[in-house]
Amino acid sequence: MPNLPISGLPSASSLDGTELLPFVQGGVTTQATAQNILDANLSITSSGITLTGDIVPSTPQGATLGSIDKPFAELYLQSGSISIESDTPGDPSALISNVSGNLEVSVGGMLLVESGSSFTAPTGSFEKLSAGLTENYIWIGDSNNRNIETPVSSLLNSSGSNTDDLGGTAVRTLYTRTNTIAHTDSVNTDFLSGSSEAFGSRDIPSSFLSNTNFKSKALHFRVFGAFTSNNTDCDVYLQIGNDILTHSNIGATLSQPGGHPFEILGEVYFTEGDARVCYSIGHCGNNGDYKRYPLSDATQLQDVTSFGGGDFKLIISGSGDIDLTTYGGYLQVYN
């Protein structure tokens, strides 16, 4: 073949990498294939490379863009062009876009799995964090790193190892009544009974009474009203379902004209299956002074683990000489 310049050689057809090319190394002419050149991992020192086609790895997950010790300084991409494929074949891709300056992930969400991971705003707090949320629910991660939609009520009704069947982390009103109840002699009257003007439940489950694990729970109750006529004796006791709290019935001797206000309030404390009752009646005298009389023996404990449960009742006995009218009352649980 005569000596010809490269421009005088015929054009090559499609290359398959097996074509031989000459090289001079250390004064010696050598040969290499076109594929050898592509595989040489040579540094590109050009000030810039302009492409009109695609860069595609030869195998799935077969190439890396940059490295840990040699990352790219900056990466500019068109919005909506980052498509992150799923590890599960056939699952949709997660497409990342810039929508009015906000980062948008079109499928799924963001899951932080590393210990200590967090979203951090420049000022230390987010101005707005919103999503498709359900009222009175929050999202909590479980042991499998899954987000679980959890009702707020389930958190309010839990207090760790001190949890009981009535719930509540501090103080919670179980029951309120606003109806008028009048008591007269010869009739046993439940001053916590409600008609259509009662809200909540005063049912104390047997599982609460038989629970010997918690150290301290308290049921707080109060009723208020006025004396209907002159009174001498106040016979009162507490009852849960059909079971009477035996130390709640010491009663009180009163001397009070009709029309004066009164209140009966106190607590029943539950400790490892035992109950201690402490409640009293208070009223204003003719001269405006306030007097309070105990209605229970707070020094005594009663085993309630065998109680059957039921409505918490404040009974005014019909055996005494007393006329009272109440206008409201409530029952709360203290943890």
SELO-100289 format. One line per field, with one value per residue (C-alpha): residue number from 1; residue in one letter; x, y, z. Coordinates in Angstrom, 1 decimal. Each point is the difference from the previous one (the first is absolute). Layout:
REM residues N
resi = NUM ...
resn = A ...
xx = X ...
yy = Y ...
zz = Z ...
This chain:
REM residues 335
resi = 1 2 3 4 5 6 7 8 9 10 11 12 13 14 15 16 17 18 19 20 21 22 23 24 25 26 27 28 29 30 31 32 33 34 35 36 37 38 39 40 41 42 43 44 45 46 47 48 49 50 51 52 53 54 55 56 57 58 59 60 61 62 63 64 65 66 67 68 69 70 71 72 73 74 75 76 77 78 79 80 81 82 83 84 85 86 87 88 89 90 91 92 93 94 95 96 97 98 99 100 101 102 103 104 105 106 107 108 109 110 111 112 113 114 115 116 117 118 119 120 121 122 123 124 125 126 127 128 129 130 131 132 133 134 135 136 137 138 139 140 141 142 143 144 145 146 147 148 149 150 151 152 153 154 155 156 157 158 159 160 161 162 163 164 165 166 167 168 169 170 171 172 173 174 175 176 177 178 179 180 181 182 183 184 185 186 187 188 189 190 191 192 193 194 195 196 197 198 199 200 201 202 203 204 205 206 207 208 209 210 211 212 213 214 215 216 217 218 219 220 221 222 223 224 225 226 227 228 229 230 231 232 233 234 235 236 237 238 239 240 241 242 243 244 245 246 247 248 249 250 251 252 253 254 255 256 257 258 259 260 261 262 263 264 265 266 267 268 269 270 271 272 273 274 275 276 277 278 279 280 281 282 283 284 285 286 287 288 289 290 291 292 293 294 295 296 297 298 299 300 301 302 303 304 305 306 307 308 309 310 311 312 313 314 315 316 317 318 319 320 321 322 323 324 325 326 327 328 329 330 331 332 333 334 335
resn = M P N L P I S G L P S A S S L D G T E L L P F V Q G G V T T Q A T A Q N I L D A N L S I T S S G I T L T G D I V P S T P Q G A T L G S I D K P F A E L Y L Q S G S I S I E S D T P G D P S A L I S N V S G N L E V S V G G M L L V E S G S S F T A P T G S F E K L S A G L T E N Y I W I G D S N N R N I E T P V S S L L N S S G S N T D D L G G T A V R T L Y T R T N T I A H T D S V N T D F L S G S S E A F G S R D I P S S F L S N T N F K S K A L H F R V F G A F T S N N T D C D V Y L Q I G N D I L T H S N I G A T L S Q P G G H P F E I L G E V Y F T E G D A R V C Y S I G H C G N N G D Y K R Y P L S D A T Q L Q D V T S F G G G D F K L I I S G S G D I D L T T Y G G Y L Q V Y N
xx = 0.0 1.5 0.7 -3.3 -1.0 -2.7 -2.5 0.7 -1.0 -3.5 -2.6 -0.5 -3.3 -1.7 2.7 -0.3 3.1 2.2 1.6 3.8 1.7 3.8 1.7 3.5 1.1 3.6 1.1 -1.6 -3.1 -2.7 -3.6 -3.3 -3.6 -2.6 -1.6 3.3 -0.1 -3.5 1.0 3.1 -1.7 2.0 -0.4 -1.8 1.6 -2.1 -1.6 -3.4 -1.8 -3.1 -2.2 -2.8 -0.9 -0.5 2.5 -1.3 1.8 0.4 -1.7 -2.6 1.6 3.3 1.5 0.5 -0.1 2.8 1.3 0.2 3.4 -0.5 -3.6 -1.2 0.0 -3.3 -2.8 -2.7 -3.0 -3.3 -3.1 -1.7 3.0 1.2 -1.8 1.0 -0.9 -1.4 2.0 -3.2 -0.4 -3.3 -0.5 -0.4 3.0 0.4 0.2 1.6 -1.1 0.4 -3.5 0.0 3.2 -1.2 1.4 -2.7 0.1 -2.7 -0.2 0.2 1.8 3.3 1.1 2.8 1.5 3.4 0.2 -0.1 -1.3 -2.2 -1.4 1.6 -1.1 2.6 -1.7 -0.3 -3.7 -2.3 -2.3 -2.4 -0.2 -3.2 -1.2 -3.2 -0.8 -3.0 -1.5 1.0 2.6 3.8 2.6 2.3 2.8 -0.1 2.7 0.1 0.7 -3.6 -2.1 -3.2 -3.0 -0.8 -3.1 0.9 -2.5 2.2 2.9 -2.2 -1.2 3.4 2.3 2.6 0.1 -2.6 -2.7 -3.4 -3.4 -1.2 3.0 1.3 3.5 -0.8 -3.6 -2.9 -3.7 -1.9 -3.6 -2.0 -3.6 -1.9 -3.6 -1.8 -0.4 -2.0 0.2 -2.5 -0.3 -0.8 1.5 3.6 1.2 3.0 1.4 2.2 -2.8 -0.7 -2.9 0.3 2.3 2.9 3.1 2.7 0.0 0.3 0.4 3.0 1.1 0.8 3.4 0.9 -1.0 1.8 3.2 2.7 2.8 -0.4 1.1 -2.3 -3.2 -2.8 -3.6 -1.0 -3.7 -2.0 -3.7 -1.5 -3.4 -2.0 -1.7 -3.8 -1.0 1.5 2.2 1.5 1.5 1.9 0.2 2.2 2.0 1.8 -0.8 1.6 -2.6 -1.5 3.0 0.1 3.2 -0.5 2.1 -1.9 -3.1 0.9 -2.4 -0.2 -2.3 -0.9 -1.9 -0.8 -3.0 -1.5 1.2 3.7 2.4 2.0 2.5 1.1 3.4 3.0 2.0 0.2 3.7 0.9 3.3 0.9 -3.6 -1.0 -2.2 0.2 -2.9 0.4 -3.0 -2.1 -2.9 0.5 -2.5 -0.3 -1.6 -2.3 2.9 1.8 2.6 0.8 -0.1 1.1 -0.9 1.6 -2.2 2.5 2.7 3.2 2.1 -1.4 0.8 -2.5 0.9 -1.9 1.5 -3.2 -2.3 -2.1 0.3 -2.7 -1.2 1.7 -2.8 -0.4 -3.0 -1.9 -1.7 -3.8 0.4 1.2 -1.8 1.4 -1.3 2.5 -0.2 3.0 0.4 3.1 3.0 2.9 2.5 3.7 2.9 3.4 3.2
yy = 0.0 3.4 2.5 2.0 2.6 -1.1 2.2 -2.0 -3.3 -1.5 0.6 -2.9 -1.8 -0.5 -0.8 -3.1 0.6 -2.6 2.5 0.3 3.4 0.7 1.7 1.0 -0.9 0.7 0.3 -3.3 -0.2 -2.2 -0.8 0.1 -0.5 2.8 -1.8 0.1 3.8 0.1 -2.2 1.9 2.3 2.9 3.4 2.7 3.4 1.9 3.2 -1.4 -2.7 0.6 -2.9 -0.4 -3.6 -2.1 -1.5 -3.5 -2.7 -3.3 -1.9 1.0 1.7 -0.5 3.5 2.8 3.7 1.5 -1.7 0.6 1.6 1.6 1.4 2.4 3.6 0.9 -1.9 1.9 -2.0 0.8 -0.1 -3.4 -1.7 -1.9 -3.3 -2.4 -3.5 -2.4 -3.0 -2.0 -0.6 1.4 2.5 3.6 2.4 2.9 3.1 3.1 3.4 3.7 1.5 3.7 -0.3 -3.0 -3.5 -2.4 -3.8 -1.4 -3.5 -1.1 2.2 0.5 -2.7 0.8 -3.3 1.0 0.7 3.7 0.9 3.1 2.8 3.3 3.4 2.9 1.8 -3.2 -0.4 -0.4 2.8 -2.6 -3.8 -1.4 -3.1 -2.0 -0.6 -1.3 2.1 -1.2 -2.4 0.2 -2.2 -2.1 -2.3 -3.6 -2.6 -0.8 3.6 0.4 3.0 -0.9 2.3 0.2 1.6 2.7 -1.5 -3.1 2.1 1.9 -3.3 -1.5 0.7 -2.8 -2.6 1.9 -0.4 -1.0 -0.7 3.6 1.5 3.5 1.3 2.6 1.1 -1.0 0.6 -3.2 1.2 3.2 0.5 3.3 -1.2 0.9 -2.8 0.6 -2.4 -0.4 -2.4 -3.7 -0.1 -1.1 2.5 -0.2 3.5 -1.0 -1.4 1.8 0.3 1.5 2.7 -2.5 -0.2 -2.8 -3.1 -0.7 -3.8 -1.3 -3.3 -3.0 -0.3 3.5 -1.1 -3.3 1.5 -0.3 1.3 3.8 1.8 3.0 0.8 2.3 0.6 3.6 0.9 3.0 0.9 3.4 1.3 1.5 -1.1 -0.2 0.3 -0.2 -3.1 -2.1 -3.2 -0.6 -3.7 -0.5 -2.9 -0.8 -3.0 -1.5 -2.1 -2.1 0.1 2.6 1.6 -0.8 2.8 2.7 0.0 1.6 2.9 3.4 1.9 3.4 3.0 2.0 2.2 -0.6 1.9 0.0 -1.5 -3.1 -2.3 -3.5 -0.8 -2.3 -2.9 -3.7 -1.1 -3.4 -1.6 -3.6 -1.2 1.9 3.1 2.9 2.5 3.6 2.3 2.6 2.4 3.7 2.9 3.6 0.9 2.8 2.3 -0.7 -2.4 -3.1 -3.4 -3.4 -3.4 -3.3 -2.7 -2.9 -1.7 0.7 -2.1 -3.3 -1.9 -2.3 -2.8 0.6 -2.6 -2.1 2.9 -0.6 3.5 2.3 3.6 2.1 1.2 2.6 -1.2 2.2 -2.4 0.2 -0.9 3.4 3.3 2.1 1.8 1.0 1.0 -0.2 1.8 -1.7 -2.3 -1.6 -2.9 0.2 -2.4 1.0 -1.7
zz = 0.0 -1.0 2.8 0.5 2.5 2.4 -1.8 -3.1 1.6 -0.6 2.7 2.5 0.4 3.4 2.6 2.2 2.2 -1.7 -2.3 0.4 0.5 0.1 3.0 0.8 3.6 1.0 -3.6 -0.9 -2.3 1.6 -0.7 1.9 -0.8 0.1 3.0 1.8 -0.2 1.4 2.8 0.9 2.5 -1.2 1.6 -2.0 0.4 -2.4 1.2 -0.9 -1.9 -2.0 -0.7 -2.5 1.1 3.1 2.5 0.8 2.1 -1.8 2.9 2.6 3.0 -1.8 0.2 2.5 -0.5 2.2 3.1 3.8 -0.2 -3.4 -0.1 -2.6 1.1 -1.5 -1.8 -2.0 -1.0 -1.6 2.3 -0.2 -1.5 3.1 -0.2 2.8 -0.8 2.5 1.4 -0.7 -3.8 -1.3 2.9 -1.1 -0.1 2.5 -2.1 1.5 -1.3 0.8 0.3 0.7 2.0 2.0 -0.2 -1.1 0.1 -2.2 1.4 3.6 2.6 1.8 2.5 2.4 1.2 1.5 3.7 0.7 -3.5 -0.1 -2.2 1.1 -1.0 -0.2 3.0 2.0 -0.7 -3.0 -1.0 -1.4 0.0 -1.6 -1.6 -0.6 3.6 1.9 2.7 3.6 -1.4 -0.1 -1.7 2.2 -1.2 1.1 0.6 -3.7 -1.1 -1.3 0.6 1.9 0.1 3.7 1.7 2.6 2.4 0.3 1.2 2.5 1.4 0.7 2.9 -0.4 2.7 2.0 -2.7 1.1 -1.6 0.5 -1.8 0.4 0.4 2.7 0.7 -2.1 0.5 -0.4 0.6 0.6 0.9 0.0 0.8 3.3 2.6 3.1 3.0 2.7 3.0 -0.5 -3.5 -0.9 -2.6 -2.3 -0.3 -3.0 -2.0 -3.3 -2.4 -3.4 1.5 0.8 -2.1 -0.1 2.1 3.7 -0.6 1.9 -1.6 2.2 -1.7 1.5 3.5 -0.2 -1.4 2.7 -2.1 0.2 3.2 0.0 -1.8 1.3 -0.9 0.8 0.3 0.9 0.2 1.0 0.9 2.9 3.2 -0.6 3.7 3.4 0.4 2.7 -1.4 -3.3 -0.7 -3.1 -1.5 -3.3 -2.2 -3.1 -1.8 2.7 2.4 2.8 1.1 3.7 1.5 -1.9 2.3 3.3 -0.7 1.6 2.4 -1.4 1.1 -3.1 -1.0 -3.4 -3.0 0.8 -2.6 0.6 -1.8 0.4 -1.4 0.5 -1.4 0.0 -0.2 -1.5 0.8 -1.0 0.3 3.1 0.3 2.5 0.1 1.0 -0.6 1.9 -0.1 0.3 0.3 1.0 3.4 0.8 0.9 -3.3 1.5 -2.0 1.8 -1.3 1.6 -0.9 -1.4 -0.1 2.0 -1.9 2.3 -1.3 -3.2 -1.8 -2.4 -3.2 -2.3 0.2 -0.9 -3.1 -1.4 -1.1 0.4 2.7 2.3 2.8 2.0 2.4 2.4 0.5 3.7 1.0 0.7 -2.9 -3.0 -2.7 -3.6 -2.4 -3.3 -1.4 0.6 -1.7 0.3 -1.0 0.0 1.2 -1.0
